[in-house]
Amino acid sequence: MDPSLTAGFWLPAFSGAPNVDVLEYARTLTIRLDSAINALVDVFRNTTGTPVIGASAPNILSTREKGRWQRCRLLHFDLGSLGAGAAFLKDTVAAPTLARAAVALNDAFTAQVATAECDNVVSMVEAPERWAPFQQSYENSARIFYRDRYTQLRALHEADRGFALALNAFLPAAHQFPIFPALPPTPPTIGAVR
């Protein structure tokens, strides 16, 4: 993997021996997923949760705004690798409670599509001529992202918490970990009701 295309939460494909390292791989996945989701929520913390008004060209977007979308794109790529890991676990773990939690986690990954808009917005900034009219393309992608991302990320985070809880029952005591707190019901954007 090209290090410039990750925000640091990338998970390589499983390469261990069957039934030997699968639980450690699952442990790494669930902890990285929690961190990646929280990092993504933080990227858009205290923003308006709406597209920039009048962004008719990339130069209208501030460096800070472009940086947010770039960071979100990298996290989207990380989530892709974590989703591939979840699909592997869904097809690998056999214990019924862990298998059900792995299926729920995989399903939540499948439903999480909003972050693909981050890749779209960065592509628009990099090659606006391919996304004409820019303002309409940017606003459509940003609206879809802001409308759906938090709901989808919360659902993914809840599935990750459920998987972590099931996983802890199979880990040796020394490898068990605290279950991460739930995300708040509303996104931490300006004007959000808490």
C-alpha positions in Angstrom: 0.0 0.0 0.0 1.2 3.5 -0.9 1.6 5.3 2.5 0.4 8.5 0.9 -3.1 6.9 0.5 -3.7 6.1 4.1 -4.5 8.0 7.2 -2.7 5.4 9.3 -5.5 2.9 10.0 -4.9 0.7 7.0 -5.3 -3.0 7.7 -3.4 -5.4 5.4 -5.1 -8.6 4.2 -4.9 -11.5 6.7 -1.7 -13.6 6.1 -1.5 -15.7 9.3 -2.1 -19.4 9.7 -5.8 -20.4 10.0 -7.2 -20.5 13.6 -3.9 -19.2 15.0 -3.8 -15.5 14.4 -7.4 -14.8 13.3 -8.4 -13.5 16.8 -5.4 -11.1 16.9 -6.3 -9.9 13.4 -9.9 -9.4 14.5 -8.6 -7.5 17.6 -6.5 -5.2 15.5 -9.3 -4.6 13.1 -11.9 -3.6 15.7 -9.5 -1.3 17.5 -8.3 0.4 14.3 -11.9 0.8 13.1 -12.9 2.6 16.3 -9.9 4.9 15.9 -10.6 5.5 12.2 -14.3 6.3 12.8 -13.5 8.7 15.6 -10.8 10.4 13.5 -13.4 10.8 10.7 -15.9 12.3 13.1 -13.2 14.7 14.3 -12.3 15.9 10.7 -15.8 17.5 10.4 -16.2 18.4 14.1 -17.5 22.0 14.5 -18.2 22.5 10.8 -21.6 23.6 9.5 -22.4 20.2 8.0 -23.3 21.8 4.7 -21.4 22.5 1.4 -19.5 25.7 1.1 -21.9 28.3 -0.3 -21.0 29.6 -3.8 -18.1 27.1 -4.5 -18.2 27.6 -8.2 -14.5 26.4 -8.6 -11.9 24.7 -6.4 -10.2 28.0 -5.6 -13.3 29.0 -3.6 -12.7 26.3 -1.1 -10.2 27.2 1.6 -7.1 25.2 2.2 -8.6 24.0 5.4 -11.7 22.8 3.7 -9.7 21.0 1.0 -7.6 19.5 3.7 -10.7 18.1 5.4 -11.9 16.4 2.3 -8.4 15.0 1.6 -8.2 13.6 5.2 -11.6 12.1 4.7 -10.5 10.5 1.5 -7.6 8.9 3.2 -9.9 7.6 6.0 -12.2 6.3 3.3 -9.4 4.3 1.9 -8.6 3.0 5.3 -12.2 2.0 5.9 -12.0 0.1 2.6 -9.1 -2.0 3.9 -10.9 -2.6 7.2 -14.1 -3.6 5.4 -12.1 -6.2 3.4 -10.8 -7.5 6.7 -14.4 -7.6 8.1 -15.5 -9.6 5.0 -12.7 -12.1 5.6 -13.7 -12.5 9.3 -17.4 -13.0 8.3 -16.3 -16.0 6.2 -13.7 -17.3 8.7 -14.9 -17.2 12.3 -16.9 -20.2 13.3 -18.1 -19.6 16.9 -21.8 -18.7 16.5 -21.8 -15.5 18.7 -18.7 -14.2 17.0 -19.9 -15.2 13.6 -23.2 -13.3 14.0 -21.3 -10.2 15.2 -18.9 -10.6 12.2 -21.8 -10.7 9.8 -23.4 -7.6 11.4 -20.1 -5.8 11.1 -19.7 -6.8 7.5 -23.3 -5.7 6.8 -22.6 -2.3 8.4 -19.5 -1.9 6.2 -21.6 -2.7 3.1 -24.1 0.0 4.1 -21.4 2.6 4.7 -21.2 4.4 1.3 -21.2 8.1 2.3 -17.4 8.4 2.6 -17.0 7.6 -1.1 -18.1 11.2 -1.6 -14.9 12.3 0.0 -13.0 10.7 -2.8 -15.3 12.3 -5.3 -14.8 15.8 -3.8 -11.0 15.5 -3.8 -11.2 14.2 -7.4 -13.3 17.3 -8.3 -10.7 19.6 -6.7 -7.9 17.9 -8.6 -9.6 17.8 -12.0 -12.6 20.2 -12.0 -12.9 20.1 -15.7 -14.1 16.5 -15.4 -16.8 17.4 -13.0 -18.6 20.3 -14.8 -20.5 22.1 -13.6 -18.2 22.1 -10.6 -20.5 23.8 -8.1 -23.4 21.4 -8.8 -21.2 18.4 -8.6 -19.5 19.6 -5.4 -22.7 20.5 -3.7 -24.4 17.2 -4.6 -21.5 15.1 -3.3 -21.1 17.3 -0.1 -24.9 17.1 0.6 -24.9 13.3 0.3 -21.9 13.0 2.5 -23.2 15.4 5.2 -26.7 13.8 5.1 -25.7 10.2 5.4 -22.2 10.0 6.9 -22.9 10.3 10.6 -25.8 7.9 10.6 -23.8 5.3 8.6 -20.7 5.8 10.7 -22.7 5.4 13.9 -24.2 2.2 12.7 -20.8 0.9 11.7 -19.4 1.9 15.1 -22.2 0.2 16.9 -21.6 -3.0 14.9 -17.9 -2.7 15.7 -18.7 -2.3 19.4 -20.9 -5.5 19.2 -18.1 -7.3 17.5 -15.6 -6.2 20.1 -17.8 -7.4 22.9 -18.2 -10.8 21.3 -14.5 -11.0 20.4 -13.4 -10.2 24.0 -15.1 -13.4 25.2 -12.7 -15.4 22.9 -9.5 -13.5 23.7 -7.1 -14.5 26.5 -7.5 -12.1 29.5 -4.2 -10.4 28.7 -5.5 -9.4 25.2 -9.0 -8.3 26.1 -9.6 -4.6 25.8 -12.1 -2.0 27.1 -15.2 -1.6 24.8 -15.1 1.9 23.3 -17.8 4.4 24.2 -20.7 4.9 21.8 -20.8 7.9 19.5 -23.2 10.6 20.5 -26.6 10.4 18.7 -26.0 13.6 16.7 -22.9 14.7 14.8 -20.6 17.2 16.5 -21.3 20.0 14.0 -22.2 23.6 14.6 -25.9 23.8 15.5 -26.4 20.1 16.1 -28.9 19.2 18.8 -27.2 17.0 21.5 
